[in-house]
Amino acid sequence: MKKLIFAYFSDCSDPKDLLLAASIRKFGGSLSDYPIWVLIPKREENVANEMKNLFLLLNVDLIPFSTEDELKFPFITYVLAAANAEALAKEKTELLAWLGSNTIIFNEPKHFLLDNDKNLGYRPVHHTNIGSFYDEPIDPFWDLVYQKCNISKEQIFPMKTHVDHNKLRPYFNAGCLIIRPEKGLLQSWWNTYKELHNEKCIKDYYNKNYIYAIFIHQVILSGVILSTMERSELFELPFDYNYPLNLYYNCPFVYRAKDVNKLITVRYEDLGDLKKILIQDPLKSWLISQIDNFFLKTLSSAEKIKFGNVPLVYPVPIILAGAFFNNKPNFETLGDVGIMGIKPPLVYISSGQDHYTNQGILEHGTFSINFPTTQLLTKTDYCGVVSGKDVDKSQLFNVFYGELETAPMIRECPVNLECKVIKEFSIQHRQIFIAEIVQAYVSEDYVIKNEEGLGIADMVKLDPIIYALDNNYYKIGESIGTGYQESQKFKQD
Ligand SMILES: Cc1cc2nc3c(=O)[nH]c(=O)nc-3n(C[C@H](O)[C@H](O)[C@H](O)COP(=O)(O)O)c2cc1C
């Protein structure tokens, strides 16, 4: 008989699910070698993918379970998986830690090893949601669930939510339950949930507000716990268990975890949550390396889907091309721009034949390339949706001219390239201009002067607008290495 088994649900489609198992092995302390079960719906069982291999490398037992008919209701497969895990765990382990797959263990969760007189370790829900305030008369929804679960007033006690610290009637979080399998709590949860979620009186609530459908699994869990256990059997895990990192900044400062690294188990919504929070090394480096490792490995085994003949080149730098026409400067937004060579310094732009800018370029054989910062996003987008034919765009920016005198450049853009056309040709409705750079201009704030001469500020400071074929603009992230140097870390077997 084992002391404790960790178990969670995964359909093996998202590499994030590997983090929990990996973190148990790495940070679980004396519990790090305990068995880990991952419950997979049977229909996914035959999908051979790299994720399963990675689970096996972490010494995880993959446990397929039958999902009966097509189950389409929020969290229904999750509750069924929990009941299956519990059924299998009977006589194999004293305790089962049923966790949400978006859990990460940061430190040894020693309180998972419940005292002998406790039959359930739990945390309250993260925030109030559809919870019922303890000091207010019970609302009809909770009253209904209490009636269905035969709960009397005497069984109700106050519980404080994790983030907003409101005093609610018992409302248990379903993503961190330490149970004794022989008690059959998760099976009762499944039975009650299967029956109740379909009842008309309950369905009336979903029809009014879908939030009831999303959270009813936790309401029913709360009903089942109260109806099957005495309060003395319950153990509220400390505040640093099941800590919601995704709500870190929603939590009033006084209640917020002061040292994230000291938390025991955490929950997150997406990997971005982990980046936003002040996690320190060694945990930080470990998380980054795990995420890279899992994602690269799983991506390398993913099936390729034909996407059609789309020029999926990304990211796309967004520039403002400037030209002089009808005695005024004009600017158009372009993504189709690039370097053709360094020596000689050649660039190209591709601009629709009927664009107003083209006429200026053709007349003078000159144009400019200006790199707007994200501060200039609205004006930049504007230059891409209106034409100089209809709207005067000459007053939008502070303009200056260089040696060519006919290539208007934008002072607000940190970098400007003054270009002289050396070749022009048309392809279908586009005109391609190949040009030599006559001069590059960089605003003083972005120039670094050192012994080796002039340098340019990093991309984060330059803050260019990036575009992609999903029609979204993006901002630059952080530097991840040095050009022509990173290869030194590459070791081939
Ligand atoms: C994000 C974005 C990218 C664009 N990229 C290009 C491009 O690469 N080539 C092009 O011909 N037009 C592009 N356009 C459209 C032109 O900027 C738009 O037709 C503009 O109104 C032309 O202005 P003009 O007639 O004053 O020259 C883009 C527009 C946006 C918003």
The ligand as an ORCA input file, in Angstrom:
! r2SCAN-3c Opt
* xyz 0 1
  C      -0.287     46.859    -41.565
  C      -0.327     47.303    -42.993
  C       0.613     46.833    -43.890
  C       0.561     47.211    -45.220
  N       1.494     46.716    -46.077
  C       1.450     47.051    -47.391
  C       2.422     46.553    -48.294
  O       3.374     45.868    -47.904
  N       2.287     46.884    -49.590
  C       1.271     47.655    -50.053
  O       1.201     47.905    -51.260
  N       0.343     48.177    -49.207
  C       0.414     47.904    -47.893
  N      -0.513     48.414    -47.021
  C      -1.589     49.269    -47.551
  C      -1.147     50.702    -47.822
  O      -0.461     51.259    -46.745
  C      -2.414     51.520    -48.116
  O      -2.971     51.080    -49.327
  C      -2.192     53.031    -48.137
  O      -3.447     53.644    -48.044
  C      -1.507     53.552    -49.392
  O      -1.329     54.925    -49.214
  P      -1.016     55.945    -50.392
  O      -2.070     55.747    -51.453
  O      -1.100     57.284    -49.726
  O       0.334     55.626    -50.917
  C      -0.457     48.082    -45.692
  C      -1.394     48.587    -44.771
  C      -1.321     48.199    -43.438
  C      -2.328     48.740    -42.459
*
